[in-house]
Amino acid sequence: MTFWQQFFTFIKKFQIWLLLSLGLILGLIFVFMIPPWMHYDEPGHFEYAWLIANKPGLPVRGDYDQGMRREVSSSIIEHNLEAYTGMITNPLPIDRPIEIFLPQVEDHPPTYYLLAAIPLRLFRHSDITFQLYLVRLVSLSLFLVLIWVSYRTCLELFDEGHPITWMAPLFLITLPSFVDIMTAANNDAAANLAFALFVWASVAAIKKGLS
């Protein structure tokens, strides 16, 4: 075999691992390249996971922790979010809840936040910005699972050697806005994965029947 034949044989044999490796590399770039709290509604999504990790039971409408909000507000100011978005927060009030923009507790089911709370329980005494990165890494792990699910779905639809089996996952990996939301502290990462799992299960059921 020539060098190029060997090369393409290797690519074909390990294509899912190469796709996952590329997804991991690009995902890590987005996790650490985007300044803290810069994704839309990220403070509110983080607060939901933090409350699950640090308070008994599931949070309900109106729940908050003033100390945690003060840390988040100070971190937002430290990373100059106002210069990018024009949004202002003040960590000093003691007679009212500190503003960290739009709360998310009352608007979303807890599935994603229960997952995001796992590393927060382990590192609950660490710096608040570090905890945010932990939640982003949870989203990144969901992104990697989604890449694998998209690959498996394409295998159900096409022959194993068909180029669409790697082109579709590669498209997701190289779509900047998609990688951006899949590496944010945001439950959209879980929603996208849930729909991908639904598509995979639906395709498999249509082809093979329910059993």
N, C-alpha and C positions, 0 to 999 in steps of 0.2 A: 504494500500500500504506500502511496505517496504521503508526504507530510500533510497535505491538505485533506486527503481522505481520512487520515488518522485524526486530524483536528476536528473535522465535522462529525466523525464517529464519536469522539469524546463529547462534543457539544450535545449530540443527540442523546447519549447515554445519561449525561448528568444535567440535562437542561433545567429540570425543576430546581436542583440545588444551585445552579448558576443564577436562576431567576430569583430565588430566595436570598442569595448572597447580595445580588444587586439591589434588591428591595431593602435589605438591611442597611447597606451602605448609604443609599439615598435617604432612607428613613432617618438614620442617625444624623445625617447632615441637616435635615429639616428640624429634628428635635432640638438640636443645639444651635442652629443658625438663627431661628426665629427668636427674637428677644422674649423674655418672660412676660406672660400675661397679654401678649400681642394678638393672639387669636381671638376671634369674636366671642364674647361672653365667657372667656376662659376663667376669670376669677370666680364667677358664679358656678360653673361646672366643677371647679376645684373645690369650692366650699361644700357642695353637696357630698362629694367623696370624703372630704375631711371630717364632716359631721358624722358620717357613718363610722369612720375609723376611730373617732375620739369620744363619741357620745353613745349612750345606751339606746337601742332601738333605732328605727328609721326616722329621719327628720321629717317634720311636717311644716306646713306653711307658717312662716314667721320665725322658724328656728334660726338662730345664729349664735356665734361665739365672738364676743367683743375683742378678746385678746387675739384670736386668730385673724379677725378682720383688721386689727391694727397692724399685725405683721404683714398681711397681704398689701394693705394700703401703703405701708412704708416701702415695700419691695416695688410696688408700682411706681412710686415716686422715684426711687433709686434708679430704676431702669427707664425713666423718662418717657412713660407711656403718653403723657400729655402732648409731647412734641410730635408724636406720630398721629394721634387720634383726636386731640383736643379735649379728651375726657379728664376730669379733675377729681381727685380724691383727697380727703383730709383725715389723717390718722389720729387727730387730737380730741375729737368730741368724746365726752364721757356720759352725757345725758341723753344720747340717742344712738341708734345703730350707725356704725361707721359705714360710709358709702363705698361699696366695691362694685358698683354698676348693677347689672341686672341679675337678681337671684334666680336660681334654677330649681330650687327644692320643690316648689309646688307644680312644676310644669312637666316633669318627666318621670317615667318609671325607673326603679332603682337598679336595674340589672347591671348597666355599665358601671355605675358608681360603686356597687358592691365589689366588682372586680378591681376597680381603681383603689378601693380602700385597703386592699390586702397589703401592698407595700407600705402604705401610710401607717398601718398599725405597727409595722416592724420598725419604722423610722420616725415615729411620732414626735420625737424630741429633736429632730434635725432642723436645719434651716428651712424656712418656708419655701424659698425658691428651689432648693434641692428637692423638696417634696413635690413641687410642681413638675419637675423633670421626671420624677418617678411615675407620675400619672401619665405624662406624655409617653413614657416607655411602655406602659400598659397599652396605650393606643397603638403604638408601633407593633406590639406583639399581635394585636388583632389584624393589623395590616398584613403581616406576614401570613397569618392564617387565611386571610382573604385571597392572597396571591395563590396559595396552594389550592383553595377551593375553586378559583377561576380556572386553574390548570386542569383540575379533575373534571370540571364541567365541560371543558373543551374536549377532553378525552371521551366523554360520553357522546358528544355530538359528532366528532370526527375521528378518523383513523389516527393511530398513535404517531405516524410519521407526518401528518398534515401540519403545515407551518402555522396554522391558526392556533394550534395548541400552545405555542410559545409566544405568538404575536399578541394574542389577547392579554395574557398576564403582563407582557412587556409594555403594552400600551398603558395599563394601569400604573405600572411602576414609574413610567417616564412622563406621566401627566402631572405637572407641578401642583395644580390646584387640588388634585385628588390626594396626592402624597401629603400636602399641607394639612388638609382636614383629617387625614388618617393618622397624623402624628400630633394632633392637638389634644389638650385636655378637654374633650368634647364627646358627648355620647353619639354623635354622628358616626364615629368609627364603629361602634357596636351596631348601629342601625344598618350601615352598609354591609357589614359582615352577615348580619341576620338575613338580609335580602339575598346575598350571594348564596347562603346555605339553602334558602328557599328555592332559588333557581336550580341549584344542583340537585336537590331532592326531587323537584318537579320533573326535571329532565330524566332523571333515573327512573322515576315512577312511570313516566310515559313510555319509555323504552322497554322497561323490564316488567312493569306491572307491580302492584303492591303485594308484598309478602311478609 
